[in-house]
Amino acid sequence: MTLLDLNGRKALVTGAAQGLGEGMARALAGAGAKVVIADLQDELGPKVAESLGQGHGFVRLDVADDANWEAAVGQATDLLGGLDILVNNAGVEITSLLVDLLAPAARKQLEVNVPGTALGIKHGFRTMRPGGAAGNGGAIINVASVAATIAFPGIGIYSATKSGVDRLTRVAAAASGKLGYGVRGNSVYPGLVPTRMGVGLANDCARIGLFGSPEEAVGAVVGLTPSGRLGEVADMAAAVVFLASDAAAFINGGGLPVAGGVGR
Ligand SMILES: NC(=O)c1ccc[n+]([C@@H]2O[C@H](COP(=O)([O-])OP(=O)(O)OC[C@H]3O[C@@H](n4cnc5c(N)ncnc54)[C@H](O)[C@@H]3O)[C@@H](O)[C@H]2O)c1
């Protein structure tokens, strides 16, 4: 057994039907945890859960909906027989120059990324704190973004929401400590990864005229990156396993950049 061993732990990962969340769910399962995939996508999500094998599951969840959260965390806790790890990964990004900003797009990003994460913390705390349905404390990992630590045109509102996730995480850790919940809270700041969202962002940066082509946009990001490459799903998944594990037992209220040296 190593400090990174998650055998016996029970985890819920939001937005895990594809992309970074799917990779995080697979890595947590690979480290020994039982995992519930929570996502809006009720065709893809159950397939990912099934591919993880026995003891894992899927729940349908819109992270922006409080009642949805209550039901999903209850189902996941019943299915897994507890809950120790919550990864608030679901998020949306809608690229726009600030001069072209549309209020509904701004509200959509805000609603999913900030209340969507905060509601997860709410129901995670209620379930994991002493006396909750799981009751053993645990770890919450929120997926912010390198966008919370740099200034990149075209992602103003997205960056604002991810800065919100970062601050929310710090307050959550402080609240958990003050109120004796026994739940650590940290965030990760992924750099650009070519998932649906990452590829979409590169395409959109070209579409709105910031770069001559998506390739040029990607080249600019790589050029800013001391490690000289884009991020991979596995890079983000490994950081989440670490923060969920006993290897990170005294890491609390922090933010871990996983961006090859971009940002802080
Ligand atoms: N890909 C990147 O370059 C990158 C970089 C930094 C941060 N991030 C963050 O990582 C997280 C995952 O991004 P990704 O690249 O995998 O995106 P993605 O678009 O590939 O996947 C997002 C997943 O979240 C789900 N989702 C969206 N809205 C939801 C909602 N309201 N309720 C439940 N599920 C919902 C989608 O169905 C999908 O399965 C997001 O929070 C994103 O902001 C991504």
The ligand as a MOL file (V3000), in Angstrom:
LIG
                    3D

  0  0  0     0  0            999 V3000
M  V30 BEGIN CTAB
M  V30 COUNTS 44 48 0 0 0
M  V30 BEGIN ATOM
M  V30 1 N -9.7880 21.3770 -21.5440 0
M  V30 2 C -9.0940 22.4080 -21.0860 0
M  V30 3 O -8.1990 22.9530 -21.7720 0
M  V30 4 C -9.3400 22.9260 -19.7000 0
M  V30 5 C -8.3820 23.8000 -19.1500 0
M  V30 6 C -8.5980 24.3010 -17.8670 0
M  V30 7 C -9.7230 23.9240 -17.1540 0
M  V30 8 N -10.6340 23.0710 -17.7150 0 CHG=1
M  V30 9 C -11.8020 22.7200 -16.9120 0
M  V30 10 O -11.8450 21.3160 -16.7890 0
M  V30 11 C -13.1970 20.8820 -16.6670 0
M  V30 12 C -13.4850 19.8140 -17.7090 0
M  V30 13 O -13.2370 20.3510 -18.9920 0
M  V30 14 P -13.1770 19.4530 -20.3050 0
M  V30 15 O -12.1140 20.0130 -21.1360 0
M  V30 16 O -13.1610 18.0170 -19.9500 0 CHG=-1
M  V30 17 O -14.5810 19.8500 -20.9580 0
M  V30 18 P -15.5830 18.9730 -21.8810 0
M  V30 19 O -16.4820 19.9810 -22.5040 0
M  V30 20 O -14.8060 18.0700 -22.7590 0
M  V30 21 O -16.3890 18.0910 -20.8180 0
M  V30 22 C -17.2150 18.7100 -19.8740 0
M  V30 23 C -18.1440 17.6830 -19.2720 0
M  V30 24 O -18.9520 18.3770 -18.3080 0
M  V30 25 C -20.3160 18.0260 -18.5300 0
M  V30 26 N -21.1830 19.1330 -18.0950 0
M  V30 27 C -21.3140 20.3520 -18.6580 0
M  V30 28 N -22.2500 21.0680 -18.0140 0
M  V30 29 C -22.7180 20.2760 -17.0320 0
M  V30 30 C -23.7140 20.4490 -16.0310 0
M  V30 31 N -24.4330 21.5880 -15.9460 0
M  V30 32 N -23.9300 19.4320 -15.1640 0
M  V30 33 C -23.2350 18.2870 -15.2650 0
M  V30 34 N -22.3110 18.0520 -16.2070 0
M  V30 35 C -22.0510 19.0490 -17.0750 0
M  V30 36 C -20.4190 17.7440 -20.0160 0
M  V30 37 O -21.5530 16.9420 -20.3230 0
M  V30 38 C -19.0850 17.0380 -20.2840 0
M  V30 39 O -19.1790 15.6480 -20.0600 0
M  V30 40 C -14.0620 22.1370 -16.8190 0
M  V30 41 O -14.3730 22.6510 -15.5400 0
M  V30 42 C -13.1220 23.0960 -17.5300 0
M  V30 43 O -13.4650 24.4320 -17.3100 0
M  V30 44 C -10.4610 22.5690 -18.9660 0
M  V30 END ATOM
M  V30 BEGIN BOND
M  V30 1 1 1 2
M  V30 2 2 2 3
M  V30 3 1 2 4
M  V30 4 1 4 5
M  V30 5 2 4 44
M  V30 6 2 5 6
M  V30 7 1 6 7
M  V30 8 2 7 8
M  V30 9 1 8 9
M  V30 10 1 8 44
M  V30 11 1 9 10
M  V30 12 1 9 42
M  V30 13 1 10 11
M  V30 14 1 11 12
M  V30 15 1 11 40
M  V30 16 1 12 13
M  V30 17 1 13 14
M  V30 18 2 14 15
M  V30 19 1 14 16
M  V30 20 1 14 17
M  V30 21 1 17 18
M  V30 22 2 18 19
M  V30 23 1 18 20
M  V30 24 1 18 21
M  V30 25 1 21 22
M  V30 26 1 22 23
M  V30 27 1 23 24
M  V30 28 1 23 38
M  V30 29 1 24 25
M  V30 30 1 25 26
M  V30 31 1 25 36
M  V30 32 1 26 27
M  V30 33 1 26 35
M  V30 34 2 27 28
M  V30 35 1 28 29
M  V30 36 1 29 30
M  V30 37 2 29 35
M  V30 38 1 30 31
M  V30 39 2 30 32
M  V30 40 1 32 33
M  V30 41 2 33 34
M  V30 42 1 34 35
M  V30 43 1 36 37
M  V30 44 1 36 38
M  V30 45 1 38 39
M  V30 46 1 40 41
M  V30 47 1 40 42
M  V30 48 1 42 43
M  V30 END BOND
M  V30 END CTAB
M  END
